[in-house]
């Protein structure tokens, strides 16, 4: 074999080995196994769940339903989430377009001066369209015009699925953004219901304070009469008066709380502060009597945050596949067709029709830091998305289990508090009778009145917590977005 052929073969082998080495793709990090989900939330394995109800079926108060409906239409967070979906949809269209050829219409005109001693320059004069010259004459190359009117295209052939994986990632993120919008919706419904029940509880507490103010005013007037008769002291009058002032101060604080909560609720509704229309009392609120949680596996298909985290994980896996394919050679085809001439008057002649195609196969060999960094970033994002998915499942199960127990405990506390209120109300009547008969001191009357006031306020707060906990369970089970 001649020496030149040996050298050529040697360098060809080196080039192929270098090409193969440069195309070697990194291996992605394997994902650990997910933790197994609980089989049941409660002793029962009934698959029926509160989340199967739409929010209009779950909430029975027509005023609350109207507020939620208004919030879903005007809340800034919901409107922003809608635009986030549109952004994801635009990204999907962009990734879809990368799979198709790019065709552009092009019109170009220019001039070029070729070198006197170049093949192009000499060949330009060796044509029938250029004047004949004597071989002894000095050749001086003129400016050569160039006109082109036609279509040019560039198309990257998706040999290894890099563009298809990028398209899959974009589409999966579009679905994840839809789940994100559902997550915002469920959170908004829950928060509107929370604030509404808070308002009803404050109304109830204000009514309790009004009733106790009347009761304490009556007691103050009676003790003043007894003081006039010499049966009570000025200290007793001062104690009753101080208690009345304290209760009136509590009422002023409740009125301010009502204003604050109304402002927060109006903000959720996307409007400026105004009175919140509400008619039903706290005790008249109706929610489903049976707290059915279904089975834990239903969370995987119902909770928007879990579904969103799962879709983000799938998108991250597609990103890793696309980044891995970037190590492999890419094929780009660049065809063109149009009219090309060095004379504008000849541009649209049939002989000026020009076409061609250029195909290029390229692969990274040296300085692949950018490709490696993109792959490592995508691989780390995949691991991060996996942990976020695992966390969302753990959070969902914890919220359901905790809320179920919370409802049970506060319902029991509410029932006991109702009994306490009845006992204390009877104690107030008894202490009044004994005080006016001279068998009880004014301190016992004041203590009884203070006790019943605190118990009634606590009962209202407990009932509010039961209602809010029920809403929390509904949201935790994945209800409210349909």
Secondary structure by P-SEA (a helix, b strand, c coil): ccaaaaaaaaaaaaaaaaaaaaabbbbccccccccccccccccccccccccccccccccccaaaaaaaaaaaaccaaaaaaaaaaaaaaaaaaaaaaaabbbbbbbbbbbbbbbccccaaaaaaaccccbbbbbcccbbbbcbbbbbbbcccccccccccaaaaaaaaaaaaaaaaaaaaaaaaaaaaaaaaaaaaaaaaaaaaaaaaaaaaaaaaaaaaaaaaaaaaaccccaaaaaaaaaaaaaaaaaaaaaaaaaaaaaaaaaaaacccccbbbbcccccccccccccccccaaaaacccaaaaaaaaaaaaaaaaaaaaaacccbbbbbbbbcccccccccccccccccccbbbbbbbbbcccaaaaaaaaaaaaaaaaaaaaaaaaaaaaaaaaaaaaaaaaaaaaaaaaaaaaaaaaaaaaaaaaaaaaaaccccaaaaaaaaaaaaaaaaaaaaaaaaaaaaaaaaaaaaccccc
